[in-house]
Amino acid sequence: MINKYSDIPLYCQLKNIIMANIESGVYSPDSKIPSEQEFCELYNISRPTVRQAISELTNNGYLYKEKGKGTFVSRPKTSIDVKTYTGFTDSILDNELTDNREVLSVETVEGKECGKILEIFKANSGQSTQFAKVVFRTKHDDDVFSFNTSFIPLNLFPDIIDDIKNKKASHDILRGKYPLVPVKSSSSLEVVFTDSKEAQYLMVQPGHFNK
């Protein structure tokens, strides 16, 4: 229950109640939670208090909204152990879980549009080195796992765009290019907020953390 004499802000108390109901299964994944008005009447609190609690839980990924329908409980997201994550994980050339990969777009771009990728291939920004830019996402069951962009140098993989469109196996793409098979890599992860474009592919609300 809400304790109006507590030092804990009312919206925090409501957040704790909603979270407890989610963890206990009272509010199951994809189930609709009470409306703002229903929470107001149930706990005798103001609408701004309810709105702040729901807004924070939505931004943190515990709830999601559907326009004209209400607010629902989010399904737990699949997670990975970053200790096992390498720079090649979730590359378009990664041969793992290819059946769960969905290519969203493939296009040719100039090297200068690739930022640090250009430096990796030791090309000067003034050169006309071209890359295939592949945007794709991976899914586990019905859960979107990641949203990725791979840059593949066309001078080394001239047929990569057709290979990807034809769903050619990664080991066939790499056949005959043994020096290019990755044996060691490094990567870094940065927590950023999801913009509206990425949110539609990740199937989350804009503003959620996107790692």
PAVEXZA-946298 format. One record per residue: x, y, z of N, C-alpha, C, O in turn; residue number from 1. Coordinates in steps of 0.1 Angstrom, whole numbers, plus 5000, padded with zeros to 4 digits. Last residue first. Layout:
BEGIN
{r {X, Y, Z}, {X, Y, Z}, {X, Y, Z}, {X, Y, Z}, NUM}
...
! end
This chain:
BEGIN
{r {5226, 4988, 4739}, {5240, 4984, 4741}, {5246, 4979, 4729}, {5258, 4976, 4729}, 211}
{r {5203, 5011, 4747}, {5207, 5003, 4735}, {5222, 5000, 4736}, {5230, 5009, 4735}, 210}
{r {5177, 5019, 4769}, {5192, 5017, 4767}, {5194, 5008, 4755}, {5187, 4998, 4754}, 209}
{r {5150, 5038, 4754}, {5155, 5026, 4762}, {5170, 5026, 4759}, {5176, 5031, 4749}, 208}
{r {5143, 5057, 4736}, {5148, 5062, 4749}, {5153, 5050, 4758}, {5159, 5053, 4768}, 207}
{r {5114, 5042, 4722}, {5125, 5051, 4721}, {5130, 5056, 4734}, {5121, 5059, 4743}, 206}
{r {5107, 5008, 4732}, {5103, 5022, 4732}, {5115, 5031, 4730}, {5126, 5028, 4735}, 205}
{r {5115, 4981, 4708}, {5115, 4987, 4722}, {5110, 5002, 4720}, {5109, 5007, 4709}, 204}
{r {5124, 4967, 4685}, {5111, 4965, 4691}, {5110, 4969, 4706}, {5105, 4962, 4715}, 203}
{r {5146, 4972, 4671}, {5148, 4965, 4683}, {5135, 4961, 4690}, {5135, 4954, 4700}, 202}
{r {5134, 4987, 4650}, {5141, 4974, 4647}, {5143, 4966, 4659}, {5142, 4953, 4659}, 201}
{r {5124, 5009, 4663}, {5115, 5001, 4656}, {5121, 4987, 4652}, {5114, 4978, 4651}, 200}
{r {5148, 5020, 4675}, {5137, 5014, 4683}, {5128, 5005, 4676}, {5123, 4995, 4681}, 199}
{r {5162, 5032, 4655}, {5167, 5019, 4660}, {5156, 5012, 4668}, {5155, 5000, 4668}, 198}
{r {5146, 5055, 4651}, {5149, 5045, 4640}, {5153, 5032, 4645}, {5148, 5022, 4641}, 197}
{r {5146, 5068, 4676}, {5133, 5063, 4670}, {5135, 5053, 4659}, {5128, 5044, 4657}, 196}
{r {5174, 5056, 4695}, {5166, 5066, 4688}, {5154, 5060, 4682}, {5152, 5048, 4682}, 195}
{r {5184, 5045, 4727}, {5179, 5042, 4714}, {5171, 5053, 4708}, {5162, 5059, 4714}, 194}
{r {5214, 5057, 4743}, {5199, 5057, 4742}, {5194, 5054, 4728}, {5199, 5059, 4719}, 193}
{r {5242, 5036, 4751}, {5236, 5048, 4745}, {5220, 5046, 4745}, {5215, 5035, 4747}, 192}
{r {5270, 5022, 4763}, {5256, 5023, 4766}, {5251, 5036, 4760}, {5255, 5047, 4764}, 191}
{r {5294, 5005, 4745}, {5290, 5018, 4750}, {5275, 5018, 4752}, {5268, 5015, 4742}, 190}
{r {5321, 4982, 4744}, {5306, 4984, 4745}, {5303, 4997, 4751}, {5309, 5001, 4761}, 189}
{r {5346, 4972, 4722}, {5342, 4979, 4734}, {5327, 4981, 4733}, {5322, 4982, 4722}, 188}
{r {5370, 4946, 4713}, {5358, 4954, 4711}, {5355, 4961, 4723}, {5360, 4958, 4734}, 187}
{r {5393, 4927, 4693}, {5389, 4934, 4705}, {5377, 4943, 4702}, {5375, 4947, 4691}, 186}
{r {5404, 4895, 4682}, {5398, 4908, 4680}, {5396, 4914, 4693}, {5396, 4907, 4704}, 185}
{r {5417, 4868, 4663}, {5418, 4876, 4675}, {5412, 4890, 4672}, {5414, 4895, 4662}, 184}
{r {5412, 4856, 4640}, {5416, 4847, 4650}, {5417, 4855, 4664}, {5418, 4849, 4674}, 183}
{r {5393, 4858, 4610}, {5396, 4864, 4623}, {5400, 4854, 4633}, {5393, 4844, 4635}, 182}
{r {5405, 4853, 4579}, {5397, 4846, 4589}, {5402, 4852, 4602}, {5413, 4850, 4606}, 181}
{r {5423, 4864, 4561}, {5412, 4873, 4566}, {5404, 4866, 4576}, {5395, 4873, 4582}, 180}
{r {5439, 4844, 4551}, {5445, 4855, 4559}, {5435, 4864, 4566}, {5438, 4871, 4575}, 179}
{r {5420, 4829, 4535}, {5425, 4824, 4548}, {5431, 4835, 4557}, {5429, 4836, 4569}, 178}
{r {5402, 4830, 4514}, {5407, 4842, 4520}, {5412, 4839, 4534}, {5409, 4846, 4543}, 177}
{r {5391, 4807, 4505}, {5402, 4812, 4497}, {5407, 4825, 4502}, {5416, 4831, 4496}, 176}
{r {5359, 4815, 4519}, {5367, 4805, 4512}, {5378, 4811, 4503}, {5375, 4820, 4495}, 175}
{r {5342, 4833, 4529}, {5355, 4834, 4533}, {5365, 4824, 4527}, {5377, 4825, 4528}, 174}
{r {5318, 4824, 4518}, {5322, 4838, 4515}, {5337, 4839, 4518}, {5345, 4846, 4511}, 173}
{r {5316, 4799, 4529}, {5318, 4800, 4515}, {5323, 4814, 4511}, {5331, 4815, 4502}, 172}
{r {5312, 4806, 4556}, {5324, 4799, 4553}, {5327, 4798, 4538}, {5338, 4797, 4534}, 171}
{r {5286, 4818, 4554}, {5298, 4826, 4557}, {5311, 4819, 4553}, {5321, 4825, 4549}, 170}
{r {5265, 4810, 4526}, {5271, 4807, 4539}, {5284, 4815, 4541}, {5292, 4817, 4532}, 169}
{r {5244, 4834, 4510}, {5255, 4825, 4509}, {5261, 4823, 4523}, {5262, 4832, 4531}, 168}
{r {5220, 4848, 4505}, {5222, 4841, 4517}, {5233, 4830, 4516}, {5231, 4819, 4521}, 167}
{r {5219, 4865, 4484}, {5216, 4851, 4481}, {5218, 4842, 4493}, {5217, 4830, 4492}, 166}
{r {5227, 4888, 4497}, {5213, 4888, 4492}, {5209, 4873, 4488}, {5197, 4870, 4490}, 165}
{r {5254, 4881, 4501}, {5244, 4883, 4513}, {5230, 4882, 4508}, {5222, 4876, 4515}, 164}
{r {5263, 4880, 4475}, {5265, 4868, 4484}, {5255, 4869, 4496}, {5248, 4859, 4500}, 163}
{r {5259, 4906, 4466}, {5252, 4895, 4460}, {5252, 4882, 4469}, {5242, 4875, 4470}, 162}
{r {5278, 4918, 4483}, {5264, 4922, 4483}, {5255, 4911, 4477}, {5245, 4908, 4483}, 161}
{r {5303, 4905, 4478}, {5297, 4904, 4491}, {5282, 4908, 4490}, {5274, 4901, 4497}, 160}
{r {5321, 4905, 4457}, {5307, 4899, 4454}, {5299, 4898, 4467}, {5289, 4891, 4467}, 159}
{r {5345, 4915, 4466}, {5337, 4922, 4455}, {5323, 4917, 4453}, {5315, 4924, 4448}, 158}
{r {5361, 4918, 4491}, {5349, 4909, 4489}, {5341, 4916, 4478}, {5330, 4921, 4481}, 157}
{r {5382, 4936, 4488}, {5385, 4922, 4493}, {5374, 4913, 4491}, {5376, 4901, 4489}, 156}
{r {5369, 4958, 4480}, {5381, 4954, 4472}, {5386, 4940, 4476}, {5393, 4933, 4469}, 155}
{r {5349, 4962, 4497}, {5346, 4956, 4484}, {5358, 4952, 4476}, {5357, 4944, 4468}, 154}
{r {5349, 4955, 4532}, {5356, 4962, 4521}, {5353, 4955, 4507}, {5356, 4943, 4506}, 153}
{r {5320, 4959, 4550}, {5328, 4949, 4544}, {5335, 4956, 4532}, {5328, 4961, 4523}, 152}
{r {5305, 4967, 4580}, {5312, 4973, 4569}, {5322, 4963, 4563}, {5331, 4959, 4570}, 151}
{r {5274, 4961, 4597}, {5287, 4956, 4593}, {5292, 4964, 4581}, {5284, 4966, 4572}, 150}
{r {5254, 4968, 4624}, {5258, 4973, 4611}, {5272, 4968, 4608}, {5281, 4970, 4617}, 149}
{r {5226, 4955, 4643}, {5240, 4956, 4639}, {5242, 4963, 4625}, {5233, 4963, 4617}, 148}
{r {5208, 4948, 4671}, {5207, 4955, 4659}, {5221, 4959, 4655}, {5228, 4966, 4662}, 147}
{r {5198, 4918, 4689}, {5207, 4929, 4686}, {5204, 4935, 4672}, {5198, 4929, 4664}, 146}
{r {5174, 4904, 4695}, {5186, 4902, 4704}, {5196, 4914, 4701}, {5202, 4919, 4711}, 145}
{r {5140, 4902, 4699}, {5151, 4908, 4691}, {5163, 4909, 4700}, {5163, 4915, 4711}, 144}
{r {5123, 4872, 4704}, {5130, 4884, 4711}, {5141, 4889, 4702}, {5150, 4882, 4698}, 143}
{r {5112, 4849, 4696}, {5106, 4862, 4691}, {5112, 4874, 4697}, {5107, 4885, 4695}, 142}
{r {5142, 4832, 4692}, {5127, 4830, 4693}, {5121, 4843, 4688}, {5123, 4847, 4676}, 141}
{r {5163, 4858, 4688}, {5162, 4845, 4695}, {5148, 4843, 4699}, {5142, 4850, 4707}, 140}
{r {5176, 4876, 4661}, {5165, 4873, 4670}, {5167, 4859, 4676}, {5172, 4850, 4669}, 139}
{r {5195, 4904, 4648}, {5194, 4890, 4652}, {5183, 4888, 4662}, {5180, 4896, 4670}, 138}
{r {5196, 4925, 4620}, {5193, 4923, 4634}, {5192, 4908, 4636}, {5190, 4900, 4626}, 137}
{r {5216, 4947, 4598}, {5208, 4935, 4601}, {5205, 4934, 4616}, {5211, 4941, 4624}, 136}
{r {5231, 4963, 4572}, {5223, 4966, 4584}, {5214, 4953, 4587}, {5207, 4949, 4578}, 135}
{r {5261, 4967, 4556}, {5250, 4958, 4559}, {5243, 4960, 4572}, {5250, 4959, 4582}, 134}
{r {5278, 4983, 4532}, {5272, 4985, 4545}, {5260, 4976, 4547}, {5250, 4978, 4539}, 133}
{r {5307, 4976, 4516}, {5293, 4972, 4516}, {5288, 4974, 4531}, {5294, 4969, 4540}, 132}
{r {5328, 5003, 4506}, {5325, 4992, 4515}, {5310, 4989, 4513}, {5302, 4997, 4509}, 131}
{r {5356, 5016, 4488}, {5342, 5014, 4490}, {5339, 5002, 4499}, {5347, 4992, 4499}, 130}
{r {5381, 5041, 4485}, {5377, 5027, 4489}, {5363, 5026, 4493}, {5357, 5035, 4500}, 129}
{r {5392, 5063, 4473}, {5378, 5060, 4470}, {5374, 5046, 4474}, {5365, 5039, 4468}, 128}
{r {5410, 5084, 4497}, {5409, 5073, 4487}, {5394, 5070, 4485}, {5386, 5073, 4492}, 127}
{r {5411, 5102, 4517}, {5410, 5107, 4504}, {5408, 5097, 4493}, {5405, 5100, 4481}, 126}
{r {5415, 5088, 4540}, {5402, 5094, 4538}, {5400, 5099, 4524}, {5389, 5100, 4519}, 125}
{r {5434, 5059, 4534}, {5434, 5073, 4537}, {5420, 5078, 4533}, {5413, 5073, 4524}, 124}
{r {5433, 5028, 4551}, {5431, 5036, 4539}, {5430, 5050, 4542}, {5424, 5054, 4553}, 123}
{r {5436, 5007, 4570}, {5447, 5015, 4566}, {5445, 5022, 4553}, {5455, 5023, 4545}, 122}
{r {5415, 4994, 4580}, {5420, 4989, 4567}, {5431, 4998, 4561}, {5435, 4996, 4550}, 121}
{r {5410, 5010, 4602}, {5414, 4996, 4604}, {5420, 4990, 4591}, {5429, 4982, 4592}, 120}
{r {5402, 5034, 4591}, {5415, 5033, 4597}, {5420, 5019, 4599}, {5432, 5016, 4598}, 119}
{r {5376, 5027, 4584}, {5385, 5030, 4573}, {5400, 5029, 4579}, {5408, 5025, 4572}, 118}
{r {5363, 5024, 4608}, {5365, 5012, 4600}, {5375, 5015, 4589}, {5383, 5006, 4586}, 117}
{r {5360, 5049, 4619}, {5371, 5042, 4623}, {5374, 5029, 4615}, {5385, 5024, 4614}, 116}
{r {5340, 5060, 4591}, {5347, 5064, 4604}, {5359, 5055, 4607}, {5369, 5054, 4598}, 115}
{r {5327, 5055, 4568}, {5328, 5044, 4577}, {5336, 5047, 4590}, {5337, 5039, 4599}, 114}
{r {5327, 5074, 4549}, {5315, 5073, 4556}, {5316, 5063, 4568}, {5306, 5061, 4575}, 113}
{r {5350, 5070, 4535}, {5350, 5081, 4544}, {5337, 5081, 4552}, {5337, 5088, 4563}, 112}
{r {5344, 5049, 4517}, {5351, 5046, 4529}, {5351, 5057, 4539}, {5351, 5055, 4551}, 111}
{r {5310, 5050, 4505}, {5324, 5054, 4504}, {5331, 5052, 4517}, {5325, 5053, 4528}, 110}
{r {5288, 5021, 4502}, {5292, 5034, 4507}, {5306, 5037, 4505}, {5315, 5028, 4504}, 109}
{r {5262, 5002, 4490}, {5276, 5005, 4489}, {5278, 5019, 4494}, {5271, 5029, 4490}, 108}
{r {5239, 4982, 4511}, {5242, 4993, 4502}, {5257, 4995, 4501}, {5265, 4992, 4510}, 107}
{r {5212, 4965, 4525}, {5226, 4964, 4520}, {5228, 4975, 4510}, {5221, 4977, 4500}, 106}
{r {5190, 4959, 4552}, {5194, 4967, 4541}, {5209, 4964, 4537}, {5217, 4961, 4546}, 105}
{r {5183, 4938, 4569}, {5174, 4949, 4567}, {5177, 4957, 4555}, {5168, 4962, 4548}, 104}
{r {5185, 4904, 4575}, {5192, 4915, 4568}, {5181, 4926, 4565}, {5171, 4923, 4558}, 103}
{r {5183, 4886, 4603}, {5174, 4892, 4593}, {5181, 4905, 4587}, {5183, 4915, 4594}, 102}
{r {5193, 4855, 4617}, {5197, 4868, 4612}, {5187, 4873, 4602}, {5184, 4866, 4593}, 101}
{r {5189, 4830, 4625}, {5182, 4840, 4633}, {5185, 4854, 4628}, {5182, 4864, 4635}, 100}
{r {5205, 4815, 4610}, {5191, 4813, 4607}, {5183, 4824, 4614}, {5172, 4827, 4611}, 99}
{r {5230, 4819, 4620}, {5227, 4826, 4608}, {5212, 4825, 4605}, {5206, 4834, 4599}, 98}
{r {5244, 4812, 4644}, {5230, 4816, 4644}, {5226, 4823, 4632}, {5218, 4833, 4633}, 97}
{r {5277, 4820, 4632}, {5268, 4814, 4643}, {5254, 4820, 4642}, {5253, 4832, 4639}, 96}
{r {5295, 4831, 4615}, {5288, 4819, 4611}, {5279, 4813, 4621}, {5272, 4803, 4618}, 95}
{r {5299, 4864, 4607}, {5299, 4855, 4618}, {5290, 4843, 4614}, {5279, 4845, 4609}, 94}
{r {5296, 4884, 4588}, {5304, 4872, 4584}, {5305, 4862, 4595}, {5311, 4851, 4593}, 93}
{r {5283, 4904, 4601}, {5275, 4897, 4590}, {5283, 4885, 4586}, {5276, 4876, 4580}, 92}
{r {5290, 4900, 4636}, {5293, 4905, 4623}, {5285, 4898, 4612}, {5281, 4887, 4615}, 91}
{r {5284, 4888, 4660}, {5273, 4896, 4653}, {5278, 4904, 4641}, {5271, 4913, 4637}, 90}
{r {5317, 4888, 4669}, {5304, 4884, 4673}, {5294, 4894, 4667}, {5295, 4906, 4668}, 89}
{r {5341, 4900, 4665}, {5335, 4894, 4653}, {5321, 4889, 4656}, {5313, 4885, 4647}, 88}
{r {5349, 4911, 4689}, {5346, 4920, 4678}, {5339, 4914, 4666}, {5333, 4921, 4658}, 87}
{r {5331, 4891, 4713}, {5343, 4895, 4706}, {5339, 4905, 4695}, {5327, 4906, 4692}, 86}
{r {5319, 4881, 4745}, {5317, 4889, 4733}, {5330, 4893, 4726}, {5339, 4898, 4733}, 85}
{r {5323, 4869, 4769}, {5324, 4860, 4757}, {5321, 4868, 4744}, {5321, 4861, 4733}, 84}
{r {5318, 4889, 4786}, {5331, 4883, 4787}, {5333, 4874, 4775}, {5345, 4871, 4771}, 83}
{r {5291, 4896, 4784}, {5301, 4904, 4776}, {5315, 4898, 4777}, {5323, 4902, 4768}, 82}
{r {5267, 4874, 4780}, {5278, 4876, 4789}, {5289, 4884, 4781}, {5295, 4878, 4771}, 81}
{r {5235, 4887, 4771}, {5247, 4879, 4768}, {5257, 4883, 4778}, {5257, 4893, 4785}, 80}
{r {5199, 4882, 4773}, {5211, 4889, 4776}, {5223, 4880, 4772}, {5222, 4868, 4770}, 79}
{r {5166, 4889, 4763}, {5177, 4880, 4763}, {5190, 4888, 4765}, {5191, 4899, 4761}, 78}
{r {5142, 4906, 4784}, {5151, 4906, 4773}, {5162, 4895, 4774}, {5167, 4893, 4785}, 77}
{r {5110, 4897, 4795}, {5124, 4898, 4798}, {5133, 4897, 4786}, {5130, 4888, 4778}, 76}
{r {5084, 4917, 4781}, {5090, 4904, 4783}, {5105, 4906, 4787}, {5111, 4915, 4782}, 75}
{r {5066, 4943, 4799}, {5076, 4939, 4789}, {5080, 4925, 4792}, {5081, 4920, 4803}, 74}
{r {5032, 4949, 4803}, {5045, 4944, 4810}, {5054, 4939, 4799}, {5049, 4931, 4791}, 73}
{r {5016, 4979, 4790}, {5018, 4965, 4792}, {5031, 4961, 4798}, {5041, 4969, 4798}, 72}
{r {4991, 5003, 4787}, {5005, 5000, 4791}, {5006, 4986, 4795}, {4997, 4980, 4802}, 71}
{r {4969, 5010, 4759}, {4973, 5010, 4773}, {4987, 5007, 4775}, {4995, 5007, 4766}, 70}
{r {4957, 5016, 4734}, {4954, 5003, 4741}, {4958, 5003, 4756}, {4950, 4998, 4764}, 69}
{r {4965, 5038, 4722}, {4951, 5035, 4721}, {4947, 5023, 4729}, {4935, 5019, 4730}, 68}
{r {4997, 5026, 4716}, {4988, 5037, 4714}, {4973, 5032, 4713}, {4970, 5024, 4705}, 67}
{r {5012, 5008, 4741}, {5006, 5007, 4728}, {4995, 5017, 4726}, {4986, 5018, 4734}, 66}
{r {5042, 5008, 4760}, {5029, 5013, 4757}, {5025, 5010, 4743}, {5033, 5010, 4734}, 65}
{r {5058, 4987, 4784}, {5058, 4993, 4771}, {5043, 4998, 4768}, {5034, 4992, 4774}, 64}
{r {5081, 4982, 4812}, {5067, 4984, 4806}, {5069, 4989, 4792}, {5079, 4995, 4788}, 63}
{r {5107, 4981, 4817}, {5099, 4971, 4824}, {5085, 4971, 4818}, {5077, 4961, 4819}, 62}
{r {5125, 5000, 4805}, {5122, 4987, 4798}, {5113, 4977, 4805}, {5111, 4966, 4800}, 61}
{r {5128, 5024, 4815}, {5138, 5014, 4820}, {5135, 5000, 4814}, {5142, 4991, 4817}, 60}
{r {5107, 5038, 4805}, {5120, 5042, 4800}, {5130, 5031, 4804}, {5140, 5030, 4797}, 59}
{r {5087, 5025, 4821}, {5087, 5024, 4806}, {5100, 5027, 4801}, {5106, 5019, 4792}, 58}
{r {5093, 5035, 4846}, {5093, 5020, 4844}, {5093, 5017, 4829}, {5099, 5007, 4824}, 57}
{r {5089, 5062, 4842}, {5102, 5057, 4845}, {5103, 5042, 4843}, {5114, 5037, 4838}, 56}
{r {5061, 5062, 4836}, {5071, 5067, 4827}, {5085, 5062, 4829}, {5092, 5058, 4820}, 55}
{r {5050, 5053, 4860}, {5049, 5045, 4848}, {5059, 5049, 4837}, {5064, 5041, 4830}, 54}
{r {5057, 5074, 4877}, {5061, 5061, 4880}, {5061, 5052, 4868}, {5070, 5045, 4865}, 53}
{r {5045, 5096, 4865}, {5059, 5096, 4866}, {5064, 5082, 4869}, {5074, 5078, 4864}, 52}
{r {5018, 5089, 4866}, {5024, 5091, 4853}, {5039, 5091, 4854}, {5046, 5085, 4845}, 51}
{r {5012, 5090, 4893}, {5011, 5077, 4886}, {5019, 5078, 4873}, {5026, 5069, 4869}, 50}
{r {5016, 5117, 4898}, {5024, 5108, 4905}, {5024, 5094, 4898}, {5035, 5088, 4896}, 49}
{r {4997, 5129, 4881}, {5011, 5131, 4878}, {5020, 5121, 4885}, {5030, 5117, 4880}, 48}
{r {4973, 5119, 4894}, {4977, 5114, 4881}, {4991, 5117, 4878}, {4998, 5108, 4873}, 47}
{r {4977, 5112, 4930}, {4974, 5121, 4918}, {4979, 5114, 4905}, {4987, 5105, 4905}, 46}
{r {4960, 5086, 4949}, {4972, 5094, 4946}, {4968, 5102, 4933}, {4959, 5099, 4926}, 45}
{r {4946, 5063, 4959}, {4943, 5077, 4963}, {4954, 5086, 4961}, {4958, 5094, 4970}, 44}
{r {4949, 5038, 4949}, {4959, 5042, 4959}, {4956, 5057, 4964}, {4964, 5062, 4972}, 43}
{r {4928, 5035, 4931}, {4932, 5024, 4939}, {4940, 5028, 4951}, {4939, 5023, 4962}, 42}
{r {4926, 5059, 4917}, {4915, 5055, 4925}, {4919, 5044, 4935}, {4915, 5044, 4947}, 41}
{r {4951, 5058, 4903}, {4947, 5070, 4911}, {4936, 5066, 4921}, {4937, 5070, 4933}, 40}
{r {4949, 5035, 4889}, {4959, 5036, 4899}, {4956, 5047, 4909}, {4957, 5046, 4921}, 39}
{r {4928, 5042, 4871}, {4926, 5031, 4880}, {4936, 5031, 4892}, {4933, 5029, 4903}, 38}
{r {4941, 5063, 4857}, {4929, 5066, 4865}, {4927, 5055, 4875}, {4923, 5058, 4887}, 37}
{r {4961, 5048, 4843}, {4965, 5058, 4853}, {4953, 5061, 4862}, {4955, 5063, 4874}, 36}
{r {4950, 5013, 4844}, {4952, 5026, 4837}, {4957, 5036, 4848}, {4956, 5033, 4860}, 35}
{r {4968, 4982, 4852}, {4958, 4992, 4854}, {4961, 5005, 4847}, {4972, 5009, 4846}, 34}
{r {4985, 4965, 4825}, {4984, 4969, 4839}, {4973, 4979, 4840}, {4968, 4984, 4830}, 33}
{r {4982, 4937, 4804}, {4979, 4951, 4806}, {4978, 4954, 4821}, {4972, 4947, 4828}, 32}
{r {5009, 4914, 4797}, {4996, 4917, 4803}, {4994, 4932, 4805}, {5004, 4939, 4807}, 31}
{r {5035, 4908, 4789}, {5025, 4912, 4778}, {5011, 4915, 4784}, {5001, 4917, 4776}, 30}
{r {5041, 4889, 4817}, {5046, 4895, 4805}, {5035, 4897, 4795}, {5027, 4888, 4792}, 29}
{r {5018, 4896, 4845}, {5026, 4887, 4837}, {5031, 4894, 4824}, {5025, 4904, 4820}, 28}
{r {5014, 4907, 4875}, {5014, 4913, 4862}, {5023, 4904, 4853}, {5035, 4905, 4855}, 27}
{r {5019, 4887, 4893}, {5006, 4893, 4893}, {5003, 4900, 4880}, {4993, 4899, 4874}, 26}
{r {5045, 4878, 4894}, {5036, 4872, 4884}, {5022, 4877, 4884}, {5014, 4873, 4876}, 25}
{r {5063, 4890, 4910}, {5055, 4879, 4916}, {5046, 4872, 4906}, {5040, 4862, 4909}, 24}
{r {5074, 4909, 4894}, {5082, 4899, 4898}, {5075, 4887, 4904}, {5079, 4875, 4903}, 23}
{r {5051, 4926, 4891}, {5057, 4920, 4879}, {5066, 4908, 4883}, {5065, 4897, 4877}, 22}
{r {5047, 4934, 4917}, {5036, 4926, 4910}, {5041, 4920, 4898}, {5037, 4909, 4894}, 21}
{r {5070, 4948, 4922}, {5067, 4936, 4930}, {5057, 4928, 4923}, {5057, 4915, 4924}, 20}
{r {5066, 4969, 4904}, {5077, 4960, 4902}, {5075, 4947, 4910}, {5078, 4936, 4905}, 19}
{r {5044, 4982, 4916}, {5043, 4976, 4902}, {5054, 4966, 4900}, {5051, 4955, 4894}, 18}
{r {5056, 4989, 4940}, {5044, 4981, 4940}, {5043, 4974, 4926}, {5040, 4962, 4925}, 17}
{r {5076, 5006, 4931}, {5080, 4994, 4939}, {5068, 4984, 4939}, {5070, 4972, 4938}, 16}
{r {5061, 5027, 4920}, {5071, 5019, 4912}, {5074, 5006, 4918}, {5074, 4995, 4912}, 15}
{r {5049, 5036, 4943}, {5041, 5030, 4933}, {5049, 5022, 4923}, {5046, 5011, 4919}, 14}
{r {5071, 5047, 4956}, {5063, 5036, 4962}, {5055, 5029, 4952}, {5054, 5017, 4952}, 13}
{r {5078, 5067, 4938}, {5087, 5056, 4940}, {5080, 5044, 4947}, {5083, 5032, 4944}, 12}
{r {5057, 5084, 4940}, {5058, 5077, 4927}, {5068, 5065, 4929}, {5067, 5055, 4922}, 11}
{r {5060, 5093, 4967}, {5048, 5085, 4963}, {5050, 5077, 4950}, {5047, 5066, 4949}, 10}
{r {5092, 5090, 4982}, {5083, 5097, 4973}, {5072, 5088, 4969}, {5074, 5076, 4967}, 9}
{r {5097, 5082, 5015}, {5099, 5077, 5002}, {5088, 5084, 4993}, {5076, 5083, 4996}, 8}
{r {5089, 5089, 5040}, {5099, 5098, 5034}, {5101, 5094, 5019}, {5107, 5101, 5011}, 7}
{r {5054, 5085, 5046}, {5067, 5080, 5044}, {5076, 5090, 5038}, {5072, 5099, 5031}, 6}
{r {5028, 5091, 5045}, {5036, 5098, 5056}, {5050, 5093, 5055}, {5059, 5097, 5064}, 5}
{r {5015, 5077, 5027}, {5017, 5091, 5024}, {5025, 5098, 5034}, {5029, 5110, 5033}, 4}
{r {5021, 5047, 5015}, {5022, 5053, 5028}, {5025, 5068, 5025}, {5036, 5072, 5022}, 3}
{r {5003, 5024, 4996}, {5010, 5036, 4996}, {5009, 5043, 5010}, {4999, 5044, 5016}, 2}
{r {5008, 4988, 5000}, {5000, 5000, 5000}, {5009, 5013, 5000}, {5020, 5012, 5004}, 1}
! end
